[in-house]
Amino acid sequence: MDKRIKPIRLSIGWRDDTIYVIEYATSENAKETAYEKIKRLIMNEPITFEKQAS
């Protein structure tokens, strides 16, 4: 059984009394970068303030 282990990266930071640990892996088959995906998600998110006002 040949299981390939994907490289995992860690980012660690802290603010006040909270420590943040971010773990992420990349895919060779990805069609967009993380930046592009987050931008797409934000741009496609419905604006709730405008919906509530109408």
Z-matrix of the N, CA and C atoms (Angstrom, degrees):
N
C 1 1.458
C 2 1.521 1 108.46
N 3 1.326 2 116.03 1 113.75
C 4 1.463 3 121.35 2 -177.26
C 5 1.523 4 109.68 3 -101.71
N 6 1.303 5 116.59 4 101.06
C 7 1.461 6 120.96 5 177.26
C 8 1.518 7 108.05 6 -104.92
N 9 1.310 8 114.73 7 121.30
C 10 1.467 9 119.22 8 177.62
C 11 1.525 10 108.58 9 -88.84
N 12 1.294 11 115.07 10 134.03
C 13 1.456 12 120.54 11 179.45
C 14 1.524 13 108.31 12 -94.44
N 15 1.325 14 115.83 13 123.51
C 16 1.462 15 120.69 14 177.54
C 17 1.524 16 109.17 15 -76.36
N 18 1.317 17 116.40 16 141.33
C 19 1.465 18 117.61 17 176.68
C 20 1.534 19 110.70 18 -66.09
N 21 1.282 20 115.82 19 132.04
C 22 1.467 21 121.67 20 179.46
C 23 1.516 22 107.52 21 -113.02
N 24 1.323 23 114.85 22 136.48
C 25 1.461 24 120.20 23 179.47
C 26 1.513 25 109.03 24 -112.53
N 27 1.300 26 115.24 25 151.18
C 28 1.456 27 121.72 26 178.65
C 29 1.515 28 109.89 27 -123.54
N 30 1.316 29 114.99 28 139.19
C 31 1.456 30 121.99 29 169.79
C 32 1.515 31 106.52 30 -123.56
N 33 1.291 32 116.20 31 130.18
C 34 1.464 33 120.76 32 -177.41
C 35 1.521 34 108.30 33 -125.34
N 36 1.320 35 115.39 34 134.49
C 37 1.452 36 120.50 35 177.88
C 38 1.510 37 109.90 36 -151.53
N 39 1.295 38 115.99 37 170.37
C 40 1.453 39 119.41 38 178.07
C 41 1.510 40 110.45 39 -145.82
N 42 1.300 41 113.97 40 153.53
C 43 1.457 42 121.72 41 176.32
C 44 1.528 43 106.83 42 -146.87
N 45 1.289 44 115.68 43 126.77
C 46 1.463 45 121.97 44 -175.08
C 47 1.523 46 108.71 45 54.94
N 48 1.330 47 117.71 46 -120.78
C 49 1.468 48 121.44 47 -177.69
C 50 1.527 49 112.30 48 -102.93
N 51 1.337 50 117.97 49 16.77
C 52 1.462 51 121.32 50 -176.34
C 53 1.529 52 110.25 51 -115.16
N 54 1.312 53 115.91 52 131.69
C 55 1.461 54 121.94 53 175.66
C 56 1.519 55 107.58 54 -104.77
N 57 1.321 56 116.17 55 130.19
C 58 1.463 57 122.50 56 179.64
C 59 1.527 58 108.84 57 -108.87
N 60 1.326 59 115.97 58 128.70
C 61 1.454 60 121.74 59 175.38
C 62 1.523 61 106.84 60 -121.03
N 63 1.328 62 115.94 61 118.71
C 64 1.455 63 121.30 62 -179.37
C 65 1.522 64 107.57 63 -112.77
N 66 1.328 65 115.55 64 122.74
C 67 1.452 66 121.68 65 -179.62
C 68 1.519 67 108.03 66 -114.24
N 69 1.312 68 117.36 67 129.48
C 70 1.458 69 118.98 68 -179.27
C 71 1.524 70 110.63 69 -146.39
N 72 1.334 71 114.11 70 152.91
C 73 1.458 72 121.72 71 177.64
C 74 1.518 73 108.05 72 -128.79
N 75 1.300 74 116.55 73 155.60
C 76 1.451 75 120.62 74 178.77
C 77 1.526 76 109.35 75 -111.32
N 78 1.309 77 115.17 76 155.85
C 79 1.455 78 121.29 77 -179.76
C 80 1.526 79 109.57 78 -116.64
N 81 1.314 80 116.32 79 139.08
C 82 1.460 81 119.94 80 176.67
C 83 1.525 82 110.74 81 -72.51
N 84 1.335 83 117.48 82 -18.49
C 85 1.459 84 122.12 83 -177.31
C 86 1.527 85 113.10 84 -95.39
N 87 1.318 86 117.76 85 4.92
C 88 1.464 87 121.17 86 -177.53
C 89 1.521 88 110.47 87 -63.39
N 90 1.330 89 115.43 88 140.40
C 91 1.460 90 120.71 89 -179.47
C 92 1.521 91 112.15 90 -101.62
N 93 1.334 92 117.12 91 -7.62
C 94 1.454 93 121.15 92 177.54
C 95 1.518 94 108.69 93 -148.89
N 96 1.319 95 116.07 94 156.60
C 97 1.463 96 120.33 95 178.71
C 98 1.529 97 109.11 96 -79.03
N 99 1.314 98 116.03 97 167.43
C 100 1.461 99 120.32 98 177.61
C 101 1.529 100 109.91 99 -61.54
N 102 1.317 101 117.12 100 -39.16
C 103 1.466 102 121.33 101 178.40
C 104 1.524 103 110.32 102 -60.41
N 105 1.338 104 116.68 103 -47.31
C 106 1.470 105 120.43 104 -179.50
C 107 1.525 106 111.55 105 -63.18
N 108 1.329 107 116.71 106 -38.63
C 109 1.462 108 120.34 107 -179.27
C 110 1.526 109 110.98 108 -66.97
N 111 1.318 110 117.08 109 -45.67
C 112 1.468 111 120.27 110 -179.99
C 113 1.520 112 110.32 111 -64.34
N 114 1.325 113 116.65 112 -41.69
C 115 1.465 114 120.24 113 177.69
C 116 1.525 115 110.55 114 -60.49
N 117 1.340 116 117.26 115 -44.40
C 118 1.468 117 121.60 116 179.37
C 119 1.529 118 110.47 117 -62.42
N 120 1.336 119 117.19 118 -43.05
C 121 1.460 120 120.32 119 179.80
C 122 1.529 121 111.48 120 -63.10
N 123 1.337 122 116.53 121 -41.36
C 124 1.465 123 120.19 122 179.71
C 125 1.521 124 110.65 123 -67.90
N 126 1.325 125 116.94 124 -44.25
C 127 1.465 126 120.61 125 -177.76
C 128 1.533 127 112.06 126 -67.55
N 129 1.323 128 117.79 127 -28.87
C 130 1.461 129 121.22 128 -179.23
C 131 1.526 130 113.28 129 -91.09
N 132 1.320 131 116.93 130 -5.01
C 133 1.467 132 121.03 131 179.81
C 134 1.524 133 109.14 132 -72.36
N 135 1.320 134 117.63 133 127.82
C 136 1.470 135 118.75 134 178.34
C 137 1.533 136 110.37 135 -65.44
N 138 1.300 137 115.38 136 143.50
C 139 1.467 138 120.49 137 179.72
C 140 1.521 139 108.36 138 -85.43
N 141 1.316 140 116.77 139 111.38
C 142 1.463 141 120.75 140 -172.38
C 143 1.525 142 111.85 141 -73.74
N 144 1.327 143 118.83 142 -30.73
C 145 1.466 144 119.89 143 -179.15
C 146 1.517 145 111.47 144 -64.05
N 147 1.318 146 118.03 145 -40.41
C 148 1.453 147 121.09 146 179.32
C 149 1.524 148 110.47 147 -68.54
N 150 1.317 149 117.53 148 -35.76
C 151 1.456 150 120.37 149 -179.80
C 152 1.538 151 109.94 150 -69.19
N 153 1.316 152 118.12 151 -38.29
C 154 1.458 153 121.44 152 -179.01
C 155 1.521 154 110.51 153 -70.07
N 156 1.315 155 118.20 154 -32.80
C 157 1.454 156 122.03 155 -177.72
C 158 1.532 157 111.99 156 -72.97
N 159 1.323 158 117.68 157 -26.21
C 160 1.470 159 119.29 158 -176.89
C 161 1.508 160 113.63 159 -87.09
